[in-house]
Amino acid sequence: MARATNSPASRKRRKKVLKYAKGYFGNKSKLYRYAKDAVSHAWQYAYIDRKKKKANMRGLWIVRLNAACRGEGITYSRFIEGLKEANITLDRRSLSELAIADPVAFTSLVKKAQDGLKAKAAKAA
């Protein structure tokens, strides 16, 4: 009896991997053996970088907030501390958007943060 190889499924699987590897350089786009490795590495990097993207965006928001805060005469860390004391719970993304799109509202938030810091200092003294 002849050996069964399930040829159609194997061919389909290999064609799928080669389709994902389209655009890769050299053997990685032509030969299944090398394309399989290249595609699996690419998927690993894609997974990791989806996580890194979130950290990068948070860093960008913090940089923007720091620049906007220093324009108002306060540092980023003191601004966040003052917001916590004033019980204002806005995330960094919305604060960053506010600093860019609505400087007047951001200035009022800075004032509230400074008032919160003064209240904290008064409480401590």
C-alpha positions in Angstrom: 0.0 0.0 0.0 1.3 3.4 -0.9 2.3 5.9 1.8 -0.2 8.6 2.6 1.3 12.1 2.8 -1.8 14.3 3.0 -0.3 16.3 0.1 -3.0 18.9 -0.4 -3.0 20.0 3.3 0.8 20.1 3.3 1.0 22.1 0.1 -1.7 24.5 1.4 0.2 25.0 4.7 3.5 25.7 2.9 1.9 28.0 0.4 0.4 30.0 3.3 3.8 30.4 5.0 5.4 31.5 1.7 2.6 34.0 1.2 3.4 35.5 4.6 7.1 35.7 3.6 6.4 37.5 0.4 8.8 40.5 0.2 11.5 38.9 2.3 15.0 38.9 0.8 16.6 35.9 -0.9 15.8 32.3 0.2 13.5 33.5 3.0 10.9 34.4 0.4 11.4 31.4 -1.9 12.1 28.3 0.2 9.7 26.9 2.8 12.4 25.9 5.2 13.8 29.4 5.6 10.5 31.2 5.2 9.1 29.3 8.1 11.8 30.6 10.4 11.6 34.1 9.1 7.9 34.3 9.5 7.9 32.9 13.0 10.6 35.5 14.0 8.6 38.2 12.4 5.5 37.2 14.4 7.5 37.2 17.6 8.8 40.7 16.9 5.3 41.9 16.0 3.9 40.5 19.3 6.6 42.1 21.4 6.4 45.5 19.6 2.6 45.7 20.1 3.5 45.7 23.8 6.4 48.2 23.4 4.1 50.6 21.4 2.0 51.2 24.5 5.1 52.1 26.6 6.4 54.3 23.8 3.1 56.2 23.6 3.0 56.7 27.4 6.6 58.1 27.2 5.5 60.5 24.4 2.5 61.7 26.5 4.8 62.3 29.5 7.3 64.3 27.3 4.5 66.4 25.9 3.1 67.0 29.4 6.5 67.9 30.8 7.0 70.5 28.0 3.5 72.0 28.6 4.0 72.0 32.4 7.4 73.8 32.2 5.7 76.4 30.0 3.4 77.0 32.9 6.2 77.1 35.4 5.9 73.7 37.1 7.6 70.4 36.5 5.8 67.2 35.4 6.3 65.3 38.6 5.0 68.2 40.7 2.0 68.6 38.4 1.1 64.9 38.7 1.5 65.1 42.5 -0.7 68.2 42.6 -3.4 66.5 40.5 -3.4 63.5 42.9 -3.8 65.8 45.9 -6.6 67.7 44.1 -8.3 64.3 43.4 -8.3 64.8 39.6 -8.0 61.5 37.9 -7.2 62.1 34.3 -4.8 59.7 32.4 -1.7 61.0 30.7 -3.2 60.6 27.3 -6.1 62.9 27.9 -3.9 65.4 29.8 -1.5 65.4 26.8 -4.4 66.0 24.3 -5.7 68.7 26.6 -2.3 70.4 26.7 -2.1 70.5 22.9 -5.8 71.2 21.9 -7.0 73.4 24.8 -4.2 75.4 26.5 -6.7 77.4 28.6 -8.2 74.3 30.2 -4.7 72.9 30.8 -3.7 76.1 32.5 -6.7 75.8 34.9 -5.6 72.2 35.6 -2.1 73.5 36.5 -3.6 76.0 38.8 -5.6 73.3 40.6 -2.5 71.2 40.8 -0.6 74.0 42.4 -3.5 74.6 44.9 -3.4 70.9 45.7 0.4 71.2 46.4 -0.2 74.2 48.6 -2.9 72.3 50.6 -0.5 69.3 51.0 2.2 71.6 52.3 -0.2 73.3 54.7 -1.4 69.9 55.9 2.2 68.8 56.5 3.2 71.9 58.4 
